[in-house]
Amino acid sequence: MIRHIVLFTFSASAEGKTGAENAHATKEMLDALPAKIPQILRSETHLNAPDTDKGNADLILISDFADRDALNAYIVHPDHRAVGAFMAPRRQSRAAIDVEL
C-alpha cells in the first residue's frame, strides 16, 4: 500500500479570492475525488487550524492506494488533473511524500 501525503500553501490572494478561500475550495474539490477515482482507497483532507503558526501549510491531503500503479493512475486521472489546474495559479508551494505501508 502507498500513502500519498501532500502539503499545500496558498498565495495570500489569487484569482480574486483569499488564500483561505482558495484552500477551502481546493479541499472541497479534493474531497469529491474518491467518488470519481476508484483507485483511491481512502482519502482525507484538513485545513490548517485558525490562529496557528503562519509558517504552517494551509492544507494537507492524505490518500491511500493499493500500489504504485494505482497512485500513477490517480495522478493522470482527468478529475485529479482538473484540481491541479485549479490550484496552479492559487498555490504558492507543494511538498509531497509517498510512503510504503
Contacts in CASP RR format, 6 or more apart in sequence:
PFRMAT RR
TARGET T0000
AUTHOR 0000-0000-0000
METHOD contacts of the structure
MODEL  1
MIRHIVLFTFSASAEGKTGAENAHATKEMLDALPAKIPQILRSETHLNAP
DTDKGNADLILISDFADRDALNAYIVHPDHRAVGAFMAPRRQSRAAIDVE
L
1 41 0 8 1.000
1 64 0 8 1.000
1 65 0 8 1.000
1 66 0 8 1.000
1 67 0 8 1.000
1 100 0 8 1.000
1 101 0 8 1.000
2 64 0 8 1.000
2 65 0 8 1.000
2 66 0 8 1.000
2 67 0 8 1.000
2 68 0 8 1.000
2 70 0 8 1.000
2 71 0 8 1.000
2 98 0 8 1.000
2 99 0 8 1.000
2 100 0 8 1.000
2 101 0 8 1.000
3 62 0 8 1.000
3 63 0 8 1.000
3 64 0 8 1.000
3 98 0 8 1.000
3 99 0 8 1.000
3 101 0 8 1.000
4 61 0 8 1.000
4 62 0 8 1.000
4 63 0 8 1.000
4 64 0 8 1.000
4 65 0 8 1.000
4 71 0 8 1.000
4 74 0 8 1.000
4 96 0 8 1.000
4 98 0 8 1.000
5 60 0 8 1.000
5 61 0 8 1.000
5 62 0 8 1.000
5 63 0 8 1.000
5 96 0 8 1.000
5 97 0 8 1.000
5 98 0 8 1.000
5 99 0 8 1.000
6 60 0 8 1.000
6 61 0 8 1.000
6 94 0 8 1.000
6 95 0 8 1.000
6 96 0 8 1.000
7 57 0 8 1.000
7 59 0 8 1.000
7 60 0 8 1.000
7 94 0 8 1.000
7 95 0 8 1.000
7 96 0 8 1.000
8 23 0 8 1.000
8 26 0 8 1.000
8 57 0 8 1.000
8 58 0 8 1.000
8 59 0 8 1.000
8 60 0 8 1.000
8 61 0 8 1.000
8 87 0 8 1.000
8 91 0 8 1.000
8 93 0 8 1.000
8 94 0 8 1.000
9 57 0 8 1.000
9 58 0 8 1.000
9 91 0 8 1.000
9 92 0 8 1.000
9 93 0 8 1.000
9 94 0 8 1.000
10 19 0 8 1.000
10 20 0 8 1.000
10 22 0 8 1.000
10 23 0 8 1.000
10 26 0 8 1.000
10 58 0 8 1.000
10 59 0 8 1.000
10 90 0 8 1.000
10 91 0 8 1.000
10 92 0 8 1.000
11 19 0 8 1.000
11 22 0 8 1.000
11 90 0 8 1.000
11 91 0 8 1.000
11 92 0 8 1.000
12 18 0 8 1.000
12 19 0 8 1.000
13 19 0 8 1.000
14 22 0 8 1.000
14 89 0 8 1.000
14 90 0 8 1.000
15 22 0 8 1.000
15 89 0 8 1.000
15 90 0 8 1.000
17 25 0 8 1.000
17 90 0 8 1.000
19 58 0 8 1.000
19 90 0 8 1.000
20 47 0 8 1.000
20 58 0 8 1.000
22 87 0 8 1.000
22 90 0 8 1.000
23 47 0 8 1.000
23 48 0 8 1.000
23 58 0 8 1.000
23 59 0 8 1.000
24 47 0 8 1.000
25 86 0 8 1.000
26 59 0 8 1.000
26 83 0 8 1.000
26 86 0 8 1.000
26 87 0 8 1.000
26 90 0 8 1.000
27 45 0 8 1.000
27 47 0 8 1.000
27 59 0 8 1.000
29 82 0 8 1.000
29 83 0 8 1.000
29 86 0 8 1.000
30 43 0 8 1.000
30 45 0 8 1.000
30 61 0 8 1.000
30 83 0 8 1.000
31 43 0 8 1.000
31 45 0 8 1.000
33 40 0 8 1.000
33 43 0 8 1.000
33 79 0 8 1.000
33 80 0 8 1.000
33 83 0 8 1.000
34 40 0 8 1.000
34 42 0 8 1.000
34 43 0 8 1.000
36 77 0 8 1.000
36 79 0 8 1.000
37 73 0 8 1.000
37 74 0 8 1.000
37 77 0 8 1.000
37 79 0 8 1.000
37 80 0 8 1.000
39 65 0 8 1.000
39 66 0 8 1.000
39 70 0 8 1.000
39 71 0 8 1.000
39 73 0 8 1.000
39 74 0 8 1.000
39 77 0 8 1.000
40 63 0 8 1.000
40 64 0 8 1.000
40 65 0 8 1.000
40 74 0 8 1.000
41 63 0 8 1.000
41 64 0 8 1.000
41 65 0 8 1.000
41 66 0 8 1.000
41 70 0 8 1.000
42 63 0 8 1.000
42 64 0 8 1.000
43 61 0 8 1.000
43 62 0 8 1.000
43 63 0 8 1.000
43 64 0 8 1.000
44 61 0 8 1.000
44 62 0 8 1.000
44 63 0 8 1.000
45 59 0 8 1.000
45 60 0 8 1.000
45 61 0 8 1.000
45 62 0 8 1.000
46 59 0 8 1.000
46 60 0 8 1.000
47 58 0 8 1.000
47 59 0 8 1.000
48 56 0 8 1.000
48 57 0 8 1.000
48 58 0 8 1.000
48 59 0 8 1.000
57 93 0 8 1.000
57 95 0 8 1.000
63 74 0 8 1.000
64 101 0 8 1.000
65 71 0 8 1.000
65 74 0 8 1.000
71 98 0 8 1.000
74 80 0 8 1.000
END
